[in-house]
Amino acid sequence: MKLHPQQEQLLEILKKSRNDPLTIRELQEALSVSSTSVVAHHIKQLEKKGLLKRDPANPRHYAVLDDDGGARITYLPVYGLAQCGPRGSILDNNPLDKIAISSELVRFPVEEMFLVKARGDSMLPKISSGDLVFVRRANAAADGEVVVCVNDGEALIKKYQRDKKQALLSSLNSEKYAPFAAAEDFRIEGIVKGVLSYKF
C-alpha cells in the first residue's frame, strides 16, 4: 500500500510509542510538521486505509492494524479503584499501567474494553484483590450482572440488581458484606467480562 512519507513516519512512531501513546502535539513535534491539524489529517488517512483504529472515547488509545485489518496487539489501560469525586469517572483517572493483549481474545470491539485492578475481598471467590478485571464500557446493565460503577464518589466492582424502587449493589462475598442501596451519583461504567488472576 502506497503511503505518504509522513504517514509512513507517523505509523512507525505510533508503533514505537504503543506503551506510552503520544499526544497530538507530541506527534507534531516528532514529525516536525507545522501544526496539529496536519497530524490529525494523516491519522484520519491511516484510519481510512485500515492501518489504524482509534478509541473514540480516548484518542490516545489506539490499535495499529496489520495488512488484513486485524489488530495483532493492542495496549489497554489499567485503572485502579480510586475515589472519583462528584460526578467523576474511573476513566478520568490516570491509568496505573498498560497491558498488551491480542485482539483475537476479545469477543467485542477492543476499543470498548478497559481493565481494572481489583481491590479487597468483597467479590470473592470470583475476584480476588490484585486480579485484573476485563470490562466492557456500558452505562446500563441487566439485573444480576457484575459491573464497575461509581457510587458515592467511589469506584466499585459490584453485582447490580434492581427492585421496584431503587438499584441495589451487592458483593459476591455476601456472608461478610451486606447489599446496599445505590447513591444519588450512582453510575455504571462497564460490565465485567472476565478476570485474570495472578495466583498460580
Summary of the structure (lengths in Angstrom):
residues: 200
radius of gyration: 19.5
end to end distance: 44.7
largest distance: 62.3
contacts: 563
relative contact order: 0.13
helix: 21%
strand: 34%
